[in-house]
């Protein structure tokens, strides 16, 4: 697949740069293409429905002919066989009518369930975006015209004229910004919405045909897991859309409030300055003022000028770059306000007379060109007034362990655990008590409900000074979540967990062990790994700076946390010899999924995870001893030194089925014999031969043979 569309950032939306306009046009073209595709889909669905109706009419005509068909019987009476034969066509006709009645019901629902939703999506959602574009274009034209009209006022006008013009310009600019932000929000929202609404509608169409065709029952049965998986993905996509839409709308409102309330305190970029300026150009019959999008880099002291007007983008000319030595006040005789001169470094070139968008804008441009002192930074509250953040200290670990222990003592059977939020005031009080180290001896359900405990745990992790998975590794976590291969993703997760600081890794170990025990009770609490990932994705991972692009990455946060819960049950230990070594605390390693189908296996896995100190099962310990991985059970739990390899090869018997995810891994069924088994360089993996092929074998999927 090709590269997708770039997100439309609200910051670029307010700057209204040429780059933003080009990106906006790409989004609009993609939306127009989607609209045409939906029209074609609607037409094809209507054709299919009409063809099915014609087929149904022909089938009913056939049934009528069968009902009217009569056998000529010779004699006054018929045998039992003859009576059955004579009535067989009526029975066939009854079967056909039964099928066609179901077809009529399906076709009767087709217009309401398929065609109308498609037309509604195209008219309401895509149509709303088109109306937003009209409003956006109208506000753009009004603002630019008002801007040019205001800036072209002569300095000889009276002050009240300037005040009225400035007020009108400010109102037009506010309306333009509001329309621009709303249009960008609508445009991106409809493109995200089509992923689940259109597919869900067409899925209903296909599912209706499966229900109708009796001969497609086997196909339906075979494809049911895929359908359920698709339904689950649609549900997740819808949830992701709702969450990202809510956060994107919040960011949009923040940007508008920031512009309205903190416009004067907006920080300046010390190394660069960009924005629109009007350039005075002398012609044979006078002077003209043309609008340019300008940029200045302090490091190179180069001022770039790109002729550009939002009303008519096609009229832009070639860009120009001028090395400047500084700026100065413009000639007082000019009839325009907010003018200043950029002095070229080349003394032979005449100064460039430029008009800023306002007095504050002119001051910032001249300050950027080193002619004015830098503006004083906004006042910050004294450090003493800021309460230090609660980090991964002893109190934090004690708080998390107490909450986890209390929740697990209650059985983890409460429906919607971690999804149902607690009362905000009680959650805040519990966090404050935990921070002060004054938690009560018993967190009784009467006083502290389970939802209060879960919300408090999430609040503690969410309010850490830095996310648990750290900003330093943020990009690498996202890259691991986007891996298509499950084995490759598991290996990446193991590497990243080892790269975490020891406190972060220990807290992650504590949390994931708890979440796996919650997911193991999903039949009762309805909180599987997928649902838990939705709750903890934005809690464990977040970007340093909130942007539209970072909000759209939220879906990968959920993928990552789900992979940590499912695909990485054995957190790797730190390679630092100064830390206390741990042995694996579950029967699966490096992406292998533990077998929890039996109660004994599940209890072993849960008890090992809760113990915090890893122990091997007897069969795996025997296998590791046989292969020279460990010398005894004591060395597994207490010795952190490297194993001593043993000469010779061994045989093992497979316990479970395994499908190799790469050419270097063996695929096998239960009760197969793998020969020539020796240790491999991959932790948790062996190397052996099966059916003439050599490859890697997960050690927790096999048992040793004598």
C-alpha positions, 0 to 999 in steps of 0.5 A: 500500500502507498503512503497515506495522507498526512494529518492536518495539524491545527497549528498549520491550520491557523498558520494557513501556510502553502504547505497546509493548503496543498495537504488540504487539497490532497485530503479534498481529492481523496474525499471526492474519490471516496464519494464517487466510489460510494456512488458506484457501490450504490449503483451496483447494489441496486443492480444486484437487488433488481437482478435478485428480484427478477430471479425471485420472480422467475422462481415463483413462476416456476413454483406456480407451474409446479403447483398447477402441474397435474399427473394423469392417473389411469384408473379410478385410484392411485397407489401410495407411490403414485400419490407421493409422486403426484404431490412431489411437485407441490412439495418442491413448489413449497420449498421454492416458495419458502426460500423465495419468502426469505429472499423477499424479506432479505430484498425488502430489507436491502434498501433500508439496511444497505442502500439508505446507509450508503446514501446517508453517509454520502449525503450527510457526512460527505455533504456536511464536509462539502458545506464546510468547504464552502463556508471555509472558502467563503470565510477565507475570501472574506478574511483576505479581502478584509485584510487587504482592505484594512492594510491598504488604508492610508495613514492620513485616515482618522484614528476612528477609521483605523479602529473600525477597520482593525475591529472588522479585521479581527472579527473576520480573522476569528470567523476564518480561524473558526471555520478553518478549524471546523473544516479540518476537523470535519474532513479528517473525521469523515475519512476516519469514519468511513473505515467502519461505517462503510465496511460495516454496512457492506458486511451486513449486505454480505451477511444477509446473502449468507443467511439466505443461501442454504448452500452457503451454510458451509462457507458461512461456517468456515468464514464465521471466525473471519466475520467475528474477527472483522466485527471485532475490528470494526468495534475497535475501530469505532472505539478508536474513532470515538476516542480520537475524535473526542481528543481531537475536538478537545485539541481544536478547542484548546487551539482556539482558546489559546489563540483568543486568550494567550495570543500576546503571550505566544512563545516565539521561535528564536531560530526562525520566523514565518508568516505572510507579508506584503512586498512593495514592488515599484512598477513603471506606473506606480507601486504594487503590493503583493502578498508573500509567504515569508520565512527567515532562518536566523542561522543562515540569515536568509529571508525567503519570499514565496508569492502566494494568495489564499484566494487564488493559489494558482497565481503564485510565482517563483520563490526568492531568497535574500540574504539580509543583514538586518531590518530597519523602520520604513520611510515615514512617507509611506501611506501604509501602516506596519511597514519596515525594510529588510536590508540585504547583505548585498549592498548593491540591492535595494532594501525590501519594503515589507508590510506586516499584518499588524504592529505586534507582527512587525515587532516580531519580524524586526526582532527576528532580524536582530534589530530589537531586543528579545521579548521577555518570556512569560512569567512562570509560577515559583517552583515552590508553588508547584507540587512535585510529581509522584514518581516510581518511588517506594510509596508508588510501588507500595500503592500499586501493590496494595491496589492490585492485591485488594483487587485480586483478593476480590476475585476479579469477576466484576464486569467491566473491571477497569472500564467502569470509572469510579467517582472522581472525588473518591479516586482523588482522595484515595490517590492523595492518601496513598501518596501520603503513605496513609492507606488503611490496613484493609481496603474494604469494598464497602468504603472503596469500590473496585472501580475506585481502586482501578481508577486510582491505579490508572490515575497514578500511572497516568500522572507519572512525570513521564509515561511508564514506557518513557518518552525516550523509547516512544518511537520504538514502541510505536514501531514495534506495535506496527510490526506485521509479524507476531514473532518479530513484534515479540522480539522487539518488545523483549528488547524494549522492555530490557531498555526500560529503566529498572523501576519502570520495568519492575512496575510494568512487570507488576502491572502486566502480571495483574492484567493477565490474571484479569484477562484470564477471567474474561468469561466473567468480567468481560475484560479480555486483553483487547478491552484492557488494552483500550483502558491502558493504552493511553495510560502507559504511552503518550507523546510529549506534545499533543498534536493531531498526528499523536492523537491518531497514533492512539490506536497503536497504543492499544495494539502495543498494550494488547501485545504486551499482555498476550505476546510477551508473557515473560518479561525479559530480565535486565542484562545488568549484573548488578540487578537481582536476576530473575528466572522466567515466571511463566511457561512461555518465552519470547512470544510463545503463548502459554497453554492455559487450557487446563486448570492446573496449567493456569494455576501454575502460570498464575501462581508463578506470576504472582510469586514474582520469582520465576520457577520452571515446571518439572518437565522444562527443568528436565529438558533444560538440564538435559540440554545443559541450560541449567545444572539444577533447580537451585541454579535456575532460581538463584544462579545468574551465571551462563549455562554450561553447554553439554555435548551431544544431541537429544530428542523431544516430543511436541506437546502442542501444535505450533505454526512457524512464523518464519523460515527459520522456525519449525511447524509441528503437530502434537506428539511429533518427535524432534531429533538432534535438539541442541541449545540455540542462541535465542533465549527460550528457543531450541534447535532441532530437526523434523522431517529433514528440516532444521529450525527453531523450536520453542522450549515450552512446547516440548518435553524431553525423551530418554 
